Amino acid sequence: MNHFNKLSSIATVVIVLLSACATKEQGQEAASATEINDTNTPLHLMQPDYDTPYGVPQPAEIKAVMDCVLSYISEGMPAAYDDSLRLVRGRFRLTSYECGVAYSAALSAYKITGDSAYLHFVTDRANVLAELAPKVTDKIAADPRFDSEMRRVLRPAALDDCGAMAASLIRLQIQGQKNKAFEPMIARYMDFIVNKEYRLADGTYARNRPHHNTVWLDDMYMAIPALAWYGSYTGDVRYTNEALRQLHLFKDKMWVPEVQLFRHGWVEGMTPHPNFHWGRCNGWAILTICEVLDNLPANHKERPFVLDLLRQHIEGLCRLQHQSGFWHQLLDRNDTYLESSCTAIYTYCIAHAINEGWIDSLAYGAQVLLAWNAVTTCVNELGQVEKCCVGTGMGFDPAFYAYRPVHVMAFHGYGPTLWAGTEVIRMLNTTWPKMNDSAVHFYPSEQKTSEPIFSEDVSEGEIFG
């Protein structure tokens, strides 16, 4: 190749290389104009893809969910009896313990929101039961199968028949809707709780199923709140003292301090006692503790014990909350399903503890809102509560709990959902939550700025690290 041709070839190569470089630079400039990267986008503010809603709900939004649930259960629980003097049947019963929970929740909703629909939901059904009871007393005495629901009112045979119902009727009387017609129902319920329910030798409420002398954690709620409320209602400290004695007895047998949770079942003579931390029974336990505190004088000598138990339980529960806001069917088994009724009960109880000043909203408020947002995803357009475990006995293996069915007709989730919404509304009206740097935070006072709230002595790198 001569000198000229050699130079020409070199020039051609240079031109091609320069062209390629220019094209590459133009491509990089175009890419940099559209590409999300660390220099052109505040990546820490990107919207996460949450499984359930995240953020601070508005009270009106919460109330809308509650109203939808109330409408559904009101329509499904006719407050009427027919010409044969039998209660008109709907989707749900009027006298089960789940109903007692719903009635108490509705009374709380009325107290906080002022919406009389919640009060009428309770009074309409209580009035029907009180009106029908004397008309069928002889019929039920002759044949308890005449009407199984009225049998529970007139001849209660288990704590499930009377504890939650008694507590709701006492609440109704205390809230200023006093009706003498309710007194015979309350008296029958309390007579069974105090004098007739089976107990262990030490006085602990017990059952003889599935084994002789079995203690069920559920029975904390089926008995103790009614005793506490009756103590407040009558002024008779014997009922308050019995509520506290039972709380100690249940704690001694059911509390597992290493995990700050309660076991579901305890059988006298069994060694060791298996620890199955079922979600809803732990819900009944923490609800019981809240109910006792609500009825215990501020200077009562047992109050520190009850408060300490509540705080430990909340700590144990919050440690196990799933990232979606729910809790598992077996609380410490992530391979079991996420369940709505226990999640709703915990939402109520932790929010109630915040509202009463028993725990700190800065520490626990965000978890309450996460839990409420999870609960809302279980309320469908009809007002049905989904993902709710059906009524459950006792087992001593994980499969029993893990495979319990869920169903929208399980009434266990409806009252807790109303209660949870009520207490979250109350919490939002008395605390100061705010989204800050994409996260929910609670503050000791109102934060009026729309910008992220940072401490003046913290660098951006430390905040966003």
PEMO-V871023 format. One record per residue. RES is the residue in three letters. SS is DSSP state (H for helix, E for strand, L for the rest). PHI is phi in whole degrees, -180 to 180 (NA if undefined). Layout:
RES_SS_PHI ; RES_SS_PHI
//
This chain:
MET_L_NA ; ASN_L_-77 ; HIS_H_-61 ; PHE_H_-65 ; ASN_H_-63 ; LYS_H_-64 ; LEU_H_-64 ; SER_H_-62 ; SER_H_-66 ; ILE_H_-62 ; ALA_H_-61 ; THR_H_-62 ; VAL_H_-62 ; VAL_H_-61 ; ILE_H_-62 ; VAL_H_-63 ; LEU_H_-65 ; LEU_H_-62 ; SER_H_-63 ; ALA_H_-64 ; CYS_H_-63 ; ALA_H_-63 ; THR_H_-62 ; LYS_H_-63 ; GLU_H_-65 ; GLN_H_-63 ; GLY_H_-66 ; GLN_H_-66 ; GLU_H_-65 ; ALA_H_-66 ; ALA_H_-66 ; SER_H_-67 ; ALA_H_-74 ; THR_H_-115 ; GLU_L_-75 ; ILE_L_-84 ; ASN_L_-144 ; ASP_L_-70 ; THR_L_-96 ; ASN_L_-114 ; THR_L_-140 ; PRO_L_-75 ; LEU_H_-59 ; HIS_H_-67 ; LEU_H_-100 ; MET_L_-61 ; GLN_L_-77 ; PRO_L_-70 ; ASP_L_-98 ; TYR_L_-72 ; ASP_L_-72 ; THR_L_-127 ; PRO_L_-57 ; TYR_L_-131 ; GLY_L_134 ; VAL_L_-102 ; PRO_L_-74 ; GLN_L_-93 ; PRO_H_-53 ; ALA_H_-64 ; GLU_H_-67 ; ILE_H_-64 ; LYS_H_-61 ; ALA_H_-63 ; VAL_H_-65 ; MET_H_-61 ; ASP_H_-63 ; CYS_H_-64 ; VAL_H_-66 ; LEU_H_-61 ; SER_H_-60 ; TYR_H_-67 ; ILE_H_-76 ; SER_H_-62 ; GLU_H_-68 ; GLY_L_-91 ; MET_L_-131 ; PRO_L_-57 ; ALA_L_-95 ; ALA_L_-162 ; TYR_E_-132 ; ASP_L_-95 ; ASP_L_-65 ; SER_L_-86 ; LEU_L_67 ; ARG_L_-112 ; LEU_E_-61 ; VAL_L_-70 ; ARG_L_-85 ; GLY_L_-125 ; ARG_L_-71 ; PHE_L_-124 ; ARG_L_-76 ; LEU_L_-106 ; THR_L_-127 ; SER_L_-79 ; TYR_H_-64 ; GLU_H_-62 ; CYS_H_-66 ; GLY_H_-58 ; VAL_H_-62 ; ALA_H_-63 ; TYR_H_-64 ; SER_H_-62 ; ALA_H_-64 ; ALA_H_-65 ; LEU_H_-65 ; SER_H_-64 ; ALA_H_-62 ; TYR_H_-63 ; LYS_H_-62 ; ILE_H_-85 ; THR_H_-95 ; GLY_L_77 ; ASP_L_-80 ; SER_H_-68 ; ALA_H_-60 ; TYR_H_-71 ; LEU_H_-67 ; HIS_H_-64 ; PHE_H_-56 ; VAL_H_-81 ; THR_H_-64 ; ASP_H_-60 ; ARG_H_-79 ; ALA_H_-64 ; ASN_H_-64 ; VAL_H_-64 ; LEU_H_-63 ; ALA_H_-67 ; GLU_H_-71 ; LEU_H_-79 ; ALA_H_-53 ; PRO_H_-66 ; LYS_H_-75 ; VAL_H_-118 ; THR_H_-56 ; ASP_H_-67 ; LYS_H_-65 ; ILE_H_-69 ; ALA_H_-63 ; ALA_H_-77 ; ASP_L_-151 ; PRO_H_-58 ; ARG_H_-81 ; PHE_H_-53 ; ASP_L_-154 ; SER_H_-62 ; GLU_H_-70 ; MET_H_-71 ; ARG_H_-60 ; ARG_H_-65 ; VAL_H_-76 ; LEU_H_-92 ; ARG_L_-138 ; PRO_L_-58 ; ALA_L_-125 ; ALA_L_-159 ; LEU_H_-59 ; ASP_H_-59 ; ASP_H_-73 ; CYS_H_-129 ; GLY_H_-61 ; ALA_H_-68 ; MET_H_-64 ; ALA_H_-60 ; ALA_H_-59 ; SER_H_-69 ; LEU_H_-69 ; ILE_H_-65 ; ARG_H_-55 ; LEU_H_-60 ; GLN_H_-65 ; ILE_H_-68 ; GLN_L_-76 ; GLY_L_95 ; GLN_L_-103 ; LYS_L_-62 ; ASN_L_-139 ; LYS_H_-60 ; ALA_H_-67 ; PHE_H_-82 ; GLU_H_-60 ; PRO_H_-62 ; MET_H_-64 ; ILE_H_-60 ; ALA_H_-63 ; ARG_H_-65 ; TYR_H_-60 ; MET_H_-69 ; ASP_H_-61 ; PHE_H_-67 ; ILE_H_-61 ; VAL_H_-81 ; ASN_H_-114 ; LYS_H_-121 ; GLU_L_-67 ; TYR_L_-66 ; ARG_E_-140 ; LEU_L_-74 ; ALA_L_-61 ; ASP_L_-85 ; GLY_L_102 ; THR_L_-66 ; TYR_E_-61 ; ALA_L_-148 ; ARG_E_-132 ; ASN_L_-107 ; ARG_L_-149 ; PRO_L_-76 ; HIS_L_-133 ; HIS_L_-62 ; ASN_L_57 ; THR_E_-104 ; VAL_E_-101 ; TRP_E_-105 ; LEU_L_-62 ; ASP_H_-51 ; ASP_H_-71 ; MET_H_-56 ; TYR_H_-77 ; MET_H_-71 ; ALA_H_-130 ; ILE_H_-66 ; PRO_H_-59 ; ALA_H_-60 ; LEU_H_-62 ; ALA_H_-64 ; TRP_H_-66 ; TYR_H_-67 ; GLY_H_-61 ; SER_H_-67 ; TYR_H_-69 ; THR_H_-93 ; GLY_L_76 ; ASP_L_-93 ; VAL_H_-69 ; ARG_H_-61 ; TYR_H_-73 ; THR_H_-63 ; ASN_H_-64 ; GLU_H_-68 ; ALA_H_-59 ; LEU_H_-70 ; ARG_H_-62 ; GLN_H_-65 ; LEU_H_-62 ; HIS_H_-64 ; LEU_H_-63 ; PHE_H_-67 ; LYS_H_-61 ; ASP_H_-60 ; LYS_H_-98 ; MET_H_-111 ; TRP_E_-79 ; VAL_E_-113 ; PRO_L_-64 ; GLU_L_-62 ; VAL_L_-115 ; GLN_L_58 ; LEU_E_-136 ; PHE_E_-101 ; ARG_L_-80 ; HIS_L_-78 ; GLY_E_-134 ; TRP_E_-141 ; VAL_E_-118 ; GLU_L_-60 ; GLY_L_92 ; MET_L_-82 ; THR_L_-139 ; PRO_L_-78 ; HIS_L_-96 ; PRO_L_-60 ; ASN_L_-108 ; PHE_L_-113 ; HIS_L_-92 ; TRP_E_-69 ; GLY_H_-60 ; ARG_H_-70 ; CYS_H_-67 ; ASN_H_-65 ; GLY_H_-65 ; TRP_H_-62 ; ALA_H_-67 ; ILE_H_-70 ; LEU_H_-65 ; THR_H_-60 ; ILE_H_-61 ; CYS_H_-63 ; GLU_H_-65 ; VAL_H_-65 ; LEU_H_-61 ; ASP_H_-62 ; ASN_L_-111 ; LEU_L_-102 ; PRO_L_-55 ; ALA_L_-60 ; ASN_L_-100 ; HIS_L_-67 ; LYS_L_-65 ; GLU_L_-89 ; ARG_H_-60 ; PRO_H_-59 ; PHE_H_-62 ; VAL_H_-67 ; LEU_H_-63 ; ASP_H_-63 ; LEU_H_-63 ; LEU_H_-60 ; ARG_H_-65 ; GLN_H_-65 ; HIS_H_-65 ; ILE_H_-61 ; GLU_H_-61 ; GLY_H_-64 ; LEU_H_-69 ; CYS_H_-65 ; ARG_L_-63 ; LEU_L_-108 ; GLN_L_-64 ; HIS_L_-71 ; GLN_L_-61 ; SER_L_-80 ; GLY_L_106 ; PHE_L_-81 ; TRP_E_-117 ; HIS_E_-80 ; GLN_L_-56 ; LEU_E_-100 ; LEU_L_-56 ; ASP_L_-103 ; ARG_L_-120 ; ASN_L_-69 ; ASP_L_-89 ; THR_L_-99 ; TYR_L_-72 ; LEU_E_-83 ; GLU_E_-123 ; SER_H_-84 ; SER_H_-68 ; CYS_H_-67 ; THR_H_-62 ; ALA_H_-66 ; ILE_H_-64 ; TYR_H_-64 ; THR_H_-57 ; TYR_H_-61 ; CYS_H_-65 ; ILE_H_-71 ; ALA_H_-63 ; HIS_H_-62 ; ALA_H_-63 ; ILE_H_-64 ; ASN_H_-64 ; GLU_L_-87 ; GLY_L_81 ; TRP_L_-84 ; ILE_L_-137 ; ASP_L_-93 ; SER_H_-65 ; LEU_H_-63 ; ALA_H_-86 ; TYR_H_-120 ; GLY_H_-61 ; ALA_H_-64 ; GLN_H_-69 ; VAL_H_-63 ; LEU_H_-66 ; LEU_H_-61 ; ALA_H_-67 ; TRP_H_-61 ; ASN_H_-60 ; ALA_H_-67 ; VAL_H_-58 ; THR_H_-61 ; THR_L_-72 ; CYS_L_-94 ; VAL_E_-96 ; ASN_L_-84 ; GLU_L_-65 ; LEU_L_-85 ; GLY_L_96 ; GLN_L_-78 ; VAL_E_-101 ; GLU_L_-94 ; LYS_L_61 ; CYS_L_-101 ; CYS_E_-64 ; VAL_L_-70 ; GLY_L_-54 ; THR_L_-134 ; GLY_L_-81 ; MET_L_-118 ; GLY_L_-136 ; PHE_L_-127 ; ASP_L_-151 ; PRO_H_-67 ; ALA_H_-62 ; PHE_H_-55 ; TYR_H_-79 ; ALA_H_-64 ; TYR_L_-109 ; ARG_L_-64 ; PRO_L_-69 ; VAL_E_-116 ; HIS_L_-162 ; VAL_L_-69 ; MET_L_-87 ; ALA_L_-73 ; PHE_L_-75 ; HIS_H_-61 ; GLY_H_-93 ; TYR_H_-78 ; GLY_H_-59 ; PRO_H_-57 ; THR_H_-66 ; LEU_H_-62 ; TRP_H_-65 ; ALA_H_-62 ; GLY_H_-60 ; THR_H_-58 ; GLU_H_-74 ; VAL_H_-70 ; ILE_H_-58 ; ARG_H_-60 ; MET_H_-64 ; LEU_H_-67 ; ASN_H_-83 ; THR_H_-128 ; THR_L_-127 ; TRP_E_-129 ; PRO_E_-82 ; LYS_E_-157 ; MET_E_-74 ; ASN_E_-139 ; ASP_L_55 ; SER_L_77 ; ALA_E_-114 ; VAL_E_-81 ; HIS_E_-132 ; PHE_E_-107 ; TYR_E_-124 ; PRO_L_-74 ; SER_L_-152 ; GLU_L_-67 ; GLN_L_-108 ; LYS_L_-91 ; THR_L_-72 ; SER_L_-93 ; GLU_L_-91 ; PRO_L_-55 ; ILE_L_-98 ; PHE_L_-122 ; SER_L_-74 ; GLU_L_-64 ; ASP_L_-103 ; VAL_L_-117 ; SER_L_-78 ; GLU_H_-62 ; GLY_H_-64 ; GLU_H_-70 ; ILE_H_-68 ; PHE_H_-91 ; GLY_L_-57
//
